[in-house]
Amino acid sequence: MRDAQKLLERALRRFPGDVSLWLNLPAALLSLDGALRADPRNFLALLMRAHILEAQGQTRQAARDIQRELAGARA
């Protein structure tokens, strides 16, 4: 999953006007949501979800994900 995310990010930087690439972000979020249902404290999934949300301009939700990461790291 990490490699797929990196490839998508690289493609978005190279082709920012390619709508089909941006349309893949909801699928990535669904996958991450599924991973977090299975393991709500999964650091990588929380980090990736926050990164995607931030890229979409959803900074409040991204901040909540970062807070969840930090809370999990302290536990």
mmCIF file of the N, C-alpha and C atoms, coordinates in Angstrom:
data_MODEL
# 
_entry.id   MODEL 
# 
loop_
_atom_site.group_PDB 
_atom_site.id 
_atom_site.type_symbol 
_atom_site.label_atom_id 
_atom_site.label_alt_id 
_atom_site.label_comp_id 
_atom_site.label_asym_id 
_atom_site.label_entity_id 
_atom_site.label_seq_id 
_atom_site.pdbx_PDB_ins_code 
_atom_site.Cartn_x 
_atom_site.Cartn_y 
_atom_site.Cartn_z 
_atom_site.occupancy 
_atom_site.B_iso_or_equiv 
_atom_site.pdbx_formal_charge 
_atom_site.auth_seq_id 
_atom_site.auth_comp_id 
_atom_site.auth_asym_id 
_atom_site.auth_atom_id 
_atom_site.pdbx_PDB_model_num 
ATOM 1   N N  . MET A 1 1  ? 0.832   -1.188 0.000   1.00 0.00 ? 1  MET A N  1 
ATOM 2   C CA . MET A 1 1  ? 0.000   0.000  0.000   1.00 0.00 ? 1  MET A CA 1 
ATOM 3   C C  . MET A 1 1  ? 0.874   1.248  0.000   1.00 0.00 ? 1  MET A C  1 
ATOM 4   N N  . ARG A 1 2  ? 1.982   1.208  0.727   1.00 0.00 ? 2  ARG A N  1 
ATOM 5   C CA . ARG A 1 2  ? 2.864   2.372  0.779   1.00 0.00 ? 2  ARG A CA 1 
ATOM 6   C C  . ARG A 1 2  ? 3.415   2.685  -0.608  1.00 0.00 ? 2  ARG A C  1 
ATOM 7   N N  . ASP A 1 3  ? 3.803   1.670  -1.352  1.00 0.00 ? 3  ASP A N  1 
ATOM 8   C CA . ASP A 1 3  ? 4.340   1.894  -2.694  1.00 0.00 ? 3  ASP A CA 1 
ATOM 9   C C  . ASP A 1 3  ? 3.289   2.487  -3.620  1.00 0.00 ? 3  ASP A C  1 
ATOM 10  N N  . ALA A 1 4  ? 2.061   1.999  -3.508  1.00 0.00 ? 4  ALA A N  1 
ATOM 11  C CA . ALA A 1 4  ? 0.978   2.532  -4.340  1.00 0.00 ? 4  ALA A CA 1 
ATOM 12  C C  . ALA A 1 4  ? 0.747   4.000  -4.040  1.00 0.00 ? 4  ALA A C  1 
ATOM 13  N N  . GLN A 1 5  ? 0.779   4.352  -2.767  1.00 0.00 ? 5  GLN A N  1 
ATOM 14  C CA . GLN A 1 5  ? 0.593   5.751  -2.374  1.00 0.00 ? 5  GLN A CA 1 
ATOM 15  C C  . GLN A 1 5  ? 1.704   6.624  -2.947  1.00 0.00 ? 5  GLN A C  1 
ATOM 16  N N  . LYS A 1 6  ? 2.931   6.148  -2.860  1.00 0.00 ? 6  LYS A N  1 
ATOM 17  C CA . LYS A 1 6  ? 4.059   6.917  -3.387  1.00 0.00 ? 6  LYS A CA 1 
ATOM 18  C C  . LYS A 1 6  ? 3.939   7.106  -4.893  1.00 0.00 ? 6  LYS A C  1 
ATOM 19  N N  . LEU A 1 7  ? 3.537   6.052  -5.584  1.00 0.00 ? 7  LEU A N  1 
ATOM 20  C CA . LEU A 1 7  ? 3.363   6.161  -7.034  1.00 0.00 ? 7  LEU A CA 1 
ATOM 21  C C  . LEU A 1 7  ? 2.273   7.159  -7.386  1.00 0.00 ? 7  LEU A C  1 
ATOM 22  N N  . LEU A 1 8  ? 1.177   7.125  -6.642  1.00 0.00 ? 8  LEU A N  1 
ATOM 23  C CA . LEU A 1 8  ? 0.086   8.066  -6.898  1.00 0.00 ? 8  LEU A CA 1 
ATOM 24  C C  . LEU A 1 8  ? 0.539   9.493  -6.639  1.00 0.00 ? 8  LEU A C  1 
ATOM 25  N N  . GLU A 1 9  ? 1.251   9.715  -5.552  1.00 0.00 ? 9  GLU A N  1 
ATOM 26  C CA . GLU A 1 9  ? 1.740   11.062 -5.246  1.00 0.00 ? 9  GLU A CA 1 
ATOM 27  C C  . GLU A 1 9  ? 2.705   11.549 -6.326  1.00 0.00 ? 9  GLU A C  1 
ATOM 28  N N  . ARG A 1 10 ? 3.587   10.681 -6.765  1.00 0.00 ? 10 ARG A N  1 
ATOM 29  C CA . ARG A 1 10 ? 4.548   11.051 -7.806  1.00 0.00 ? 10 ARG A CA 1 
ATOM 30  C C  . ARG A 1 10 ? 3.809   11.396 -9.105  1.00 0.00 ? 10 ARG A C  1 
ATOM 31  N N  . ALA A 1 11 ? 2.817   10.592 -9.441  1.00 0.00 ? 11 ALA A N  1 
ATOM 32  C CA . ALA A 1 11 ? 2.044   10.852 -10.652 1.00 0.00 ? 11 ALA A CA 1 
ATOM 33  C C  . ALA A 1 11 ? 1.282   12.168 -10.543 1.00 0.00 ? 11 ALA A C  1 
ATOM 34  N N  . LEU A 1 12 ? 0.738   12.459 -9.364  1.00 0.00 ? 12 LEU A N  1 
ATOM 35  C CA . LEU A 1 12 ? 0.006   13.719 -9.181  1.00 0.00 ? 12 LEU A CA 1 
ATOM 36  C C  . LEU A 1 12 ? 0.923   14.933 -9.297  1.00 0.00 ? 12 LEU A C  1 
ATOM 37  N N  . ARG A 1 13 ? 2.152   14.800 -8.811  1.00 0.00 ? 13 ARG A N  1 
ATOM 38  C CA . ARG A 1 13 ? 3.100   15.909 -8.961  1.00 0.00 ? 13 ARG A CA 1 
ATOM 39  C C  . ARG A 1 13 ? 3.476   16.104 -10.426 1.00 0.00 ? 13 ARG A C  1 
ATOM 40  N N  . ARG A 1 14 ? 3.620   15.018 -11.135 1.00 0.00 ? 14 ARG A N  1 
ATOM 41  C CA . ARG A 1 14 ? 4.039   15.107 -12.539 1.00 0.00 ? 14 ARG A CA 1 
ATOM 42  C C  . ARG A 1 14 ? 2.889   15.531 -13.449 1.00 0.00 ? 14 ARG A C  1 
ATOM 43  N N  . PHE A 1 15 ? 1.689   15.047 -13.144 1.00 0.00 ? 15 PHE A N  1 
ATOM 44  C CA . PHE A 1 15 ? 0.520   15.340 -13.983 1.00 0.00 ? 15 PHE A CA 1 
ATOM 45  C C  . PHE A 1 15 ? -0.619  15.896 -13.124 1.00 0.00 ? 15 PHE A C  1 
ATOM 46  N N  . PRO A 1 16 ? -0.465  17.091 -12.572 1.00 0.00 ? 16 PRO A N  1 
ATOM 47  C CA . PRO A 1 16 ? -1.482  17.620 -11.658 1.00 0.00 ? 16 PRO A CA 1 
ATOM 48  C C  . PRO A 1 16 ? -2.833  17.867 -12.305 1.00 0.00 ? 16 PRO A C  1 
ATOM 49  N N  . GLY A 1 17 ? -2.882  17.958 -13.605 1.00 0.00 ? 17 GLY A N  1 
ATOM 50  C CA . GLY A 1 17 ? -4.148  18.192 -14.287 1.00 0.00 ? 17 GLY A CA 1 
ATOM 51  C C  . GLY A 1 17 ? -4.869  16.920 -14.701 1.00 0.00 ? 17 GLY A C  1 
ATOM 52  N N  . ASP A 1 18 ? -4.323  15.754 -14.396 1.00 0.00 ? 18 ASP A N  1 
ATOM 53  C CA . ASP A 1 18 ? -4.927  14.479 -14.789 1.00 0.00 ? 18 ASP A CA 1 
ATOM 54  C C  . ASP A 1 18 ? -6.027  14.108 -13.798 1.00 0.00 ? 18 ASP A C  1 
ATOM 55  N N  . VAL A 1 19 ? -7.251  14.325 -14.212 1.00 0.00 ? 19 VAL A N  1 
ATOM 56  C CA . VAL A 1 19 ? -8.404  14.104 -13.341 1.00 0.00 ? 19 VAL A CA 1 
ATOM 57  C C  . VAL A 1 19 ? -8.500  12.652 -12.894 1.00 0.00 ? 19 VAL A C  1 
ATOM 58  N N  . SER A 1 20 ? -8.141  11.718 -13.764 1.00 0.00 ? 20 SER A N  1 
ATOM 59  C CA . SER A 1 20 ? -8.264  10.305 -13.387 1.00 0.00 ? 20 SER A CA 1 
ATOM 60  C C  . SER A 1 20 ? -7.382  9.965  -12.192 1.00 0.00 ? 20 SER A C  1 
ATOM 61  N N  . LEU A 1 21 ? -6.237  10.624 -12.070 1.00 0.00 ? 21 LEU A N  1 
ATOM 62  C CA . LEU A 1 21 ? -5.378  10.386 -10.910 1.00 0.00 ? 21 LEU A CA 1 
ATOM 63  C C  . LEU A 1 21 ? -6.037  10.896 -9.635  1.00 0.00 ? 21 LEU A C  1 
ATOM 64  N N  . TRP A 1 22 ? -6.617  12.070 -9.708  1.00 0.00 ? 22 TRP A N  1 
ATOM 65  C CA . TRP A 1 22 ? -7.280  12.635 -8.527  1.00 0.00 ? 22 TRP A CA 1 
ATOM 66  C C  . TRP A 1 22 ? -8.488  11.797 -8.124  1.00 0.00 ? 22 TRP A C  1 
ATOM 67  N N  . LEU A 1 23 ? -9.133  11.167 -9.088  1.00 0.00 ? 23 LEU A N  1 
ATOM 68  C CA . LEU A 1 23 ? -10.297 10.347 -8.772  1.00 0.00 ? 23 LEU A CA 1 
ATOM 69  C C  . LEU A 1 23 ? -9.911  9.071  -8.028  1.00 0.00 ? 23 LEU A C  1 
ATOM 70  N N  . ASN A 1 24 ? -8.653  8.698  -8.035  1.00 0.00 ? 24 ASN A N  1 
ATOM 71  C CA . ASN A 1 24 ? -8.202  7.529  -7.302  1.00 0.00 ? 24 ASN A CA 1 
ATOM 72  C C  . ASN A 1 24 ? -8.072  7.799  -5.811  1.00 0.00 ? 24 ASN A C  1 
ATOM 73  N N  . LEU A 1 25 ? -8.028  9.050  -5.407  1.00 0.00 ? 25 LEU A N  1 
ATOM 74  C CA . LEU A 1 25 ? -7.878  9.371  -3.986  1.00 0.00 ? 25 LEU A CA 1 
ATOM 75  C C  . LEU A 1 25 ? -9.028  8.832  -3.133  1.00 0.00 ? 25 LEU A C  1 
ATOM 76  N N  . PRO A 1 26 ? -10.291 8.927  -3.579  1.00 0.00 ? 26 PRO A N  1 
ATOM 77  C CA . PRO A 1 26 ? -11.349 8.338  -2.752  1.00 0.00 ? 26 PRO A CA 1 
ATOM 78  C C  . PRO A 1 26 ? -11.164 6.839  -2.541  1.00 0.00 ? 26 PRO A C  1 
ATOM 79  N N  . ALA A 1 27 ? -10.677 6.126  -3.559  1.00 0.00 ? 27 ALA A N  1 
ATOM 80  C CA . ALA A 1 27 ? -10.430 4.691  -3.397  1.00 0.00 ? 27 ALA A CA 1 
ATOM 81  C C  . ALA A 1 27 ? -9.338  4.459  -2.358  1.00 0.00 ? 27 ALA A C  1 
ATOM 82  N N  . ALA A 1 28 ? -8.326  5.300  -2.385  1.00 0.00 ? 28 ALA A N  1 
ATOM 83  C CA . ALA A 1 28 ? -7.250  5.172  -1.400  1.00 0.00 ? 28 ALA A CA 1 
ATOM 84  C C  . ALA A 1 28 ? -7.793  5.430  0.005   1.00 0.00 ? 28 ALA A C  1 
ATOM 85  N N  . LEU A 1 29 ? -8.643  6.425  0.143   1.00 0.00 ? 29 LEU A N  1 
ATOM 86  C CA . LEU A 1 29 ? -9.232  6.720  1.456   1.00 0.00 ? 29 LEU A CA 1 
ATOM 87  C C  . LEU A 1 29 ? -10.104 5.563  1.940   1.00 0.00 ? 29 LEU A C  1 
ATOM 88  N N  . LEU A 1 30 ? -10.859 4.949  1.030   1.00 0.00 ? 30 LEU A N  1 
ATOM 89  C CA . LEU A 1 30 ? -11.678 3.806  1.417   1.00 0.00 ? 30 LEU A CA 1 
ATOM 90  C C  . LEU A 1 30 ? -10.815 2.657  1.904   1.00 0.00 ? 30 LEU A C  1 
ATOM 91  N N  . SER A 1 31 ? -9.713  2.414  1.215   1.00 0.00 ? 31 SER A N  1 
ATOM 92  C CA . SER A 1 31 ? -8.799  1.344  1.629   1.00 0.00 ? 31 SER A CA 1 
ATOM 93  C C  . SER A 1 31 ? -8.222  1.635  3.007   1.00 0.00 ? 31 SER A C  1 
ATOM 94  N N  . LEU A 1 32 ? -7.832  2.877  3.221   1.00 0.00 ? 32 LEU A N  1 
ATOM 95  C CA . LEU A 1 32 ? -7.261  3.252  4.512   1.00 0.00 ? 32 LEU A CA 1 
ATOM 96  C C  . LEU A 1 32 ? -8.304  3.173  5.619   1.00 0.00 ? 32 LEU A C  1 
ATOM 97  N N  . ASP A 1 33 ? -9.527  3.573  5.310   1.00 0.00 ? 33 ASP A N  1 
ATOM 98  C CA . ASP A 1 33 ? -10.601 3.461  6.296   1.00 0.00 ? 33 ASP A CA 1 
ATOM 99  C C  . ASP A 1 33 ? -10.820 2.002  6.682   1.00 0.00 ? 33 ASP A C  1 
ATOM 100 N N  . GLY A 1 34 ? -10.751 1.110  5.697   1.00 0.00 ? 34 GLY A N  1 
ATOM 101 C CA . GLY A 1 34 ? -10.886 -0.316 5.979   1.00 0.00 ? 34 GLY A CA 1 
ATOM 102 C C  . GLY A 1 34 ? -9.751  -0.815 6.860   1.00 0.00 ? 34 GLY A C  1 
ATOM 103 N N  . ALA A 1 35 ? -8.543  -0.371 6.563   1.00 0.00 ? 35 ALA A N  1 
ATOM 104 C CA . ALA A 1 35 ? -7.393  -0.769 7.382   1.00 0.00 ? 35 ALA A CA 1 
ATOM 105 C C  . ALA A 1 35 ? -7.556  -0.270 8.812   1.00 0.00 ? 35 ALA A C  1 
ATOM 106 N N  . LEU A 1 36 ? -8.082  0.933  8.964   1.00 0.00 ? 36 LEU A N  1 
ATOM 107 C CA . LEU A 1 36 ? -8.257  1.499  10.302  1.00 0.00 ? 36 LEU A CA 1 
ATOM 108 C C  . LEU A 1 36 ? -9.413  0.850  11.060  1.00 0.00 ? 36 LEU A C  1 
ATOM 109 N N  . ARG A 1 37 ? -10.390 0.329  10.345  1.00 0.00 ? 37 ARG A N  1 
ATOM 110 C CA . ARG A 1 37 ? -11.436 -0.436 11.035  1.00 0.00 ? 37 ARG A CA 1 
ATOM 111 C C  . ARG A 1 37 ? -10.836 -1.722 11.609  1.00 0.00 ? 37 ARG A C  1 
ATOM 112 N N  . ALA A 1 38 ? -9.923  -2.316 10.846  1.00 0.00 ? 38 ALA A N  1 
ATOM 113 C CA . ALA A 1 38 ? -9.270  -3.543 11.312  1.00 0.00 ? 38 ALA A CA 1 
ATOM 114 C C  . ALA A 1 38 ? -8.290  -3.253 12.446  1.00 0.00 ? 38 ALA A C  1 
ATOM 115 N N  . ASP A 1 39 ? -7.603  -2.119 12.363  1.00 0.00 ? 39 ASP A N  1 
ATOM 116 C CA . ASP A 1 39 ? -6.604  -1.752 13.377  1.00 0.00 ? 39 ASP A CA 1 
ATOM 117 C C  . ASP A 1 39 ? -6.622  -0.229 13.541  1.00 0.00 ? 39 ASP A C  1 
ATOM 118 N N  . PRO A 1 40 ? -7.480  0.285  14.431  1.00 0.00 ? 40 PRO A N  1 
ATOM 119 C CA . PRO A 1 40 ? -7.647  1.736  14.584  1.00 0.00 ? 40 PRO A CA 1 
ATOM 120 C C  . PRO A 1 40 ? -6.384  2.491  14.978  1.00 0.00 ? 40 PRO A C  1 
ATOM 121 N N  . ARG A 1 41 ? -5.369  1.799  15.458  1.00 0.00 ? 41 ARG A N  1 
ATOM 122 C CA . ARG A 1 41 ? -4.145  2.470  15.895  1.00 0.00 ? 41 ARG A CA 1 
ATOM 123 C C  . ARG A 1 41 ? -2.994  2.239  14.917  1.00 0.00 ? 41 ARG A C  1 
ATOM 124 N N  . ASN A 1 42 ? -3.306  1.800  13.700  1.00 0.00 ? 42 ASN A N  1 
ATOM 125 C CA . ASN A 1 42 ? -2.263  1.540  12.718  1.00 0.00 ? 42 ASN A CA 1 
ATOM 126 C C  . ASN A 1 42 ? -1.622  2.866  12.298  1.00 0.00 ? 42 ASN A C  1 
ATOM 127 N N  . PHE A 1 43 ? -0.377  3.050  12.707  1.00 0.00 ? 43 PHE A N  1 
ATOM 128 C CA . PHE A 1 43 ? 0.329   4.312  12.500  1.00 0.00 ? 43 PHE A CA 1 
ATOM 129 C C  . PHE A 1 43 ? 0.433   4.676  11.022  1.00 0.00 ? 43 PHE A C  1 
ATOM 130 N N  . LEU A 1 44 ? 0.821   3.720  10.196  1.00 0.00 ? 44 LEU A N  1 
ATOM 131 C CA . LEU A 1 44 ? 0.998   4.000  8.770   1.00 0.00 ? 44 LEU A CA 1 
ATOM 132 C C  . LEU A 1 44 ? -0.321  4.407  8.111   1.00 0.00 ? 44 LEU A C  1 
ATOM 133 N N  . ALA A 1 45 ? -1.395  3.699  8.416   1.00 0.00 ? 45 ALA A N  1 
ATOM 134 C CA . ALA A 1 45 ? -2.691  4.027  7.818   1.00 0.00 ? 45 ALA A CA 1 
ATOM 135 C C  . ALA A 1 45 ? -3.160  5.414  8.256   1.00 0.00 ? 45 ALA A C  1 
ATOM 136 N N  . LEU A 1 46 ? -2.975  5.738  9.541   1.00 0.00 ? 46 LEU A N  1 
ATOM 137 C CA . LEU A 1 46 ? -3.359  7.069  10.021  1.00 0.00 ? 46 LEU A CA 1 
ATOM 138 C C  . LEU A 1 46 ? -2.544  8.159  9.328   1.00 0.00 ? 46 LEU A C  1 
ATOM 139 N N  . LEU A 1 47 ? -1.259  7.927  9.198   1.00 0.00 ? 47 LEU A N  1 
ATOM 140 C CA . LEU A 1 47 ? -0.389  8.908  8.560   1.00 0.00 ? 47 LEU A CA 1 
ATOM 141 C C  . LEU A 1 47 ? -0.756  9.105  7.092   1.00 0.00 ? 47 LEU A C  1 
ATOM 142 N N  . MET A 1 48 ? -0.969  8.006  6.381   1.00 0.00 ? 48 MET A N  1 
ATOM 143 C CA . MET A 1 48 ? -1.326  8.104  4.964   1.00 0.00 ? 48 MET A CA 1 
ATOM 144 C C  . MET A 1 48 ? -2.670  8.806  4.778   1.00 0.00 ? 48 MET A C  1 
ATOM 145 N N  . ARG A 1 49 ? -3.632  8.471  5.641   1.00 0.00 ? 49 ARG A N  1 
ATOM 146 C CA . ARG A 1 49 ? -4.955  9.102  5.540   1.00 0.00 ? 49 ARG A CA 1 
ATOM 147 C C  . ARG A 1 49 ? -4.845  10.605 5.790   1.00 0.00 ? 49 ARG A C  1 
ATOM 148 N N  . ALA A 1 50 ? -4.078  10.987 6.797   1.00 0.00 ? 50 ALA A N  1 
ATOM 149 C CA . ALA A 1 50 ? -3.899  12.411 7.087   1.00 0.00 ? 50 ALA A CA 1 
ATOM 150 C C  . ALA A 1 50 ? -3.245  13.126 5.915   1.00 0.00 ? 50 ALA A C  1 
ATOM 151 N N  . HIS A 1 51 ? -2.275  12.478 5.294   1.00 0.00 ? 51 HIS A N  1 
ATOM 152 C CA . HIS A 1 51 ? -1.576  13.087 4.163   1.00 0.00 ? 51 HIS A CA 1 
ATOM 153 C C  . HIS A 1 51 ? -2.531  13.314 2.986   1.00 0.00 ? 51 HIS A C  1 
ATOM 154 N N  . ILE A 1 52 ? -3.352  12.335 2.679   1.00 0.00 ? 52 ILE A N  1 
ATOM 155 C CA . ILE A 1 52 ? -4.313  12.479 1.576   1.00 0.00 ? 52 ILE A CA 1 
ATOM 156 C C  . ILE A 1 52 ? -5.323  13.570 1.891   1.00 0.00 ? 52 ILE A C  1 
ATOM 157 N N  . LEU A 1 53 ? -5.844  13.563 3.117   1.00 0.00 ? 53 LEU A N  1 
ATOM 158 C CA . LEU A 1 53 ? -6.821  14.596 3.496   1.00 0.00 ? 53 LEU A CA 1 
ATOM 159 C C  . LEU A 1 53 ? -6.219  15.988 3.408   1.00 0.00 ? 53 LEU A C  1 
ATOM 160 N N  . GLU A 1 54 ? -4.980  16.117 3.846   1.00 0.00 ? 54 GLU A N  1 
ATOM 161 C CA . GLU A 1 54 ? -4.320  17.420 3.763   1.00 0.00 ? 54 GLU A CA 1 
ATOM 162 C C  . GLU A 1 54 ? -4.169  17.857 2.306   1.00 0.00 ? 54 GLU A C  1 
ATOM 163 N N  . ALA A 1 55 ? -3.792  16.937 1.442   1.00 0.00 ? 55 ALA A N  1 
ATOM 164 C CA . ALA A 1 55 ? -3.640  17.249 0.020   1.00 0.00 ? 55 ALA A CA 1 
ATOM 165 C C  . ALA A 1 55 ? -4.962  17.679 -0.601  1.00 0.00 ? 55 ALA A C  1 
ATOM 166 N N  . GLN A 1 56 ? -6.059  17.178 -0.060  1.00 0.00 ? 56 GLN A N  1 
ATOM 167 C CA . GLN A 1 56 ? -7.394  17.537 -0.553  1.00 0.00 ? 56 GLN A CA 1 
ATOM 168 C C  . GLN A 1 56 ? -7.924  18.816 0.092   1.00 0.00 ? 56 GLN A C  1 
ATOM 169 N N  . GLY A 1 57 ? -7.147  19.404 0.994   1.00 0.00 ? 57 GLY A N  1 
ATOM 170 C CA . GLY A 1 57 ? -7.578  20.625 1.645   1.00 0.00 ? 57 GLY A CA 1 
ATOM 171 C C  . GLY A 1 57 ? -8.420  20.400 2.882   1.00 0.00 ? 57 GLY A C  1 
ATOM 172 N N  . GLN A 1 58 ? -8.536  19.168 3.328   1.00 0.00 ? 58 GLN A N  1 
ATOM 173 C CA . GLN A 1 58 ? -9.323  18.843 4.521   1.00 0.00 ? 58 GLN A CA 1 
ATOM 174 C C  . GLN A 1 58 ? -8.393  18.849 5.739   1.00 0.00 ? 58 GLN A C  1 
ATOM 175 N N  . THR A 1 59 ? -7.899  20.038 6.058   1.00 0.00 ? 59 THR A N  1 
ATOM 176 C CA . THR A 1 59 ? -6.864  20.149 7.078   1.00 0.00 ? 59 THR A CA 1 
ATOM 177 C C  . THR A 1 59 ? -7.367  19.810 8.483   1.00 0.00 ? 59 THR A C  1 
ATOM 178 N N  . ARG A 1 60 ? -8.614  20.111 8.786   1.00 0.00 ? 60 ARG A N  1 
ATOM 179 C CA . ARG A 1 60 ? -9.132  19.779 10.125  1.00 0.00 ? 60 ARG A CA 1 
ATOM 180 C C  . ARG A 1 60 ? -9.172  18.270 10.342  1.00 0.00 ? 60 ARG A C  1 
ATOM 181 N N  . GLN A 1 61 ? -9.680  17.556 9.353   1.00 0.00 ? 61 GLN A N  1 
ATOM 182 C CA . GLN A 1 61 ? -9.739  16.102 9.475   1.00 0.00 ? 61 GLN A CA 1 
ATOM 183 C C  . GLN A 1 61 ? -8.325  15.520 9.506   1.00 0.00 ? 61 GLN A C  1 
ATOM 184 N N  . ALA A 1 62 ? -7.430  16.072 8.711   1.00 0.00 ? 62 ALA A N  1 
ATOM 185 C CA . ALA A 1 62 ? -6.037  15.622 8.724   1.00 0.00 ? 62 ALA A CA 1 
ATOM 186 C C  . ALA A 1 62 ? -5.431  15.828 10.101  1.00 0.00 ? 62 ALA A C  1 
ATOM 187 N N  . ALA A 1 63 ? -5.716  16.968 10.718  1.00 0.00 ? 63 ALA A N  1 
ATOM 188 C CA . ALA A 1 63 ? -5.194  17.248 12.058  1.00 0.00 ? 63 ALA A CA 1 
ATOM 189 C C  . ALA A 1 63 ? -5.741  16.247 13.074  1.00 0.00 ? 63 ALA A C  1 
ATOM 190 N N  . ARG A 1 64 ? -7.009  15.872 12.924  1.00 0.00 ? 64 ARG A N  1 
ATOM 191 C CA . ARG A 1 64 ? -7.580  14.859 13.836  1.00 0.00 ? 64 ARG A CA 1 
ATOM 192 C C  . ARG A 1 64 ? -6.856  13.526 13.683  1.00 0.00 ? 64 ARG A C  1 
ATOM 193 N N  . ASP A 1 65 ? -6.512  13.173 12.443  1.00 0.00 ? 65 ASP A N  1 
ATOM 194 C CA . ASP A 1 65 ? -5.784  11.925 12.220  1.00 0.00 ? 65 ASP A CA 1 
ATOM 195 C C  . ASP A 1 65 ? -4.394  11.995 12.849  1.00 0.00 ? 65 ASP A C  1 
ATOM 196 N N  . ILE A 1 66 ? -3.742  13.130 12.725  1.00 0.00 ? 66 ILE A N  1 
ATOM 197 C CA . ILE A 1 66 ? -2.411  13.298 13.335  1.00 0.00 ? 66 ILE A CA 1 
ATOM 198 C C  . ILE A 1 66 ? -2.532  13.182 14.858  1.00 0.00 ? 66 ILE A C  1 
ATOM 199 N N  . GLN A 1 67 ? -3.592  13.782 15.435  1.00 0.00 ? 67 GLN A N  1 
ATOM 200 C CA . GLN A 1 67 ? -3.797  13.679 16.872  1.00 0.00 ? 67 GLN A CA 1 
ATOM 201 C C  . GLN A 1 67 ? -4.005  12.227 17.286  1.00 0.00 ? 67 GLN A C  1 
ATOM 202 N N  . ARG A 1 68 ? -4.739  11.456 16.472  1.00 0.00 ? 68 ARG A N  1 
ATOM 203 C CA . ARG A 1 68 ? -4.929  10.032 16.765  1.00 0.00 ? 68 ARG A CA 1 
ATOM 204 C C  . ARG A 1 68 ? -3.601  9.293  16.718  1.00 0.00 ? 68 ARG A C  1 
ATOM 205 N N  . GLU A 1 69 ? -2.750  9.662  15.759  1.00 0.00 ? 69 GLU A N  1 
ATOM 206 C CA . GLU A 1 69 ? -1.425  9.048  15.671  1.00 0.00 ? 69 GLU A CA 1 
ATOM 207 C C  . GLU A 1 69 ? -0.635  9.291  16.950  1.00 0.00 ? 69 GLU A C  1 
ATOM 208 N N  . LEU A 1 70 ? -0.627  10.561 17.368  1.00 0.00 ? 70 LEU A N  1 
ATOM 209 C CA . LEU A 1 70 ? 0.142   10.922 18.555  1.00 0.00 ? 70 LEU A CA 1 
ATOM 210 C C  . LEU A 1 70 ? -0.407  10.245 19.814  1.00 0.00 ? 70 LEU A C  1 
ATOM 211 N N  . ALA A 1 71 ? -1.717  10.167 19.916  1.00 0.00 ? 71 ALA A N  1 
ATOM 212 C CA . ALA A 1 71 ? -2.330  9.493  21.064  1.00 0.00 ? 71 ALA A CA 1 
ATOM 213 C C  . ALA A 1 71 ? -1.939  8.023  21.071  1.00 0.00 ? 71 ALA A C  1 
ATOM 214 N N  . GLY A 1 72 ? -1.932  7.402  19.896  1.00 0.00 ? 72 GLY A N  1 
ATOM 215 C CA . GLY A 1 72 ? -1.540  5.995  19.795  1.00 0.00 ? 72 GLY A CA 1 
ATOM 216 C C  . GLY A 1 72 ? -0.084  5.785  20.102  1.00 0.00 ? 72 GLY A C  1 
ATOM 217 N N  . ALA A 1 73 ? 0.748   6.739  19.739  1.00 0.00 ? 73 ALA A N  1 
ATOM 218 C CA . ALA A 1 73 ? 2.190   6.623  19.990  1.00 0.00 ? 73 ALA A CA 1 
ATOM 219 C C  . ALA A 1 73 ? 2.481   6.704  21.476  1.00 0.00 ? 73 ALA A C  1 
ATOM 220 N N  . ARG A 1 74 ? 1.674   7.454  22.215  1.00 0.00 ? 74 ARG A N  1 
ATOM 221 C CA . ARG A 1 74 ? 1.879   7.605  23.653  1.00 0.00 ? 74 ARG A CA 1 
ATOM 222 C C  . ARG A 1 74 ? 1.380   6.394  24.434  1.00 0.00 ? 74 ARG A C  1 
ATOM 223 N N  . ALA A 1 75 ? 0.435   5.654  23.836  1.00 0.00 ? 75 ALA A N  1 
ATOM 224 C CA . ALA A 1 75 ? -0.172  4.513  24.554  1.00 0.00 ? 75 ALA A CA 1 
ATOM 225 C C  . ALA A 1 75 ? 0.760   3.316  24.603  1.00 0.00 ? 75 ALA A C  1 
# 
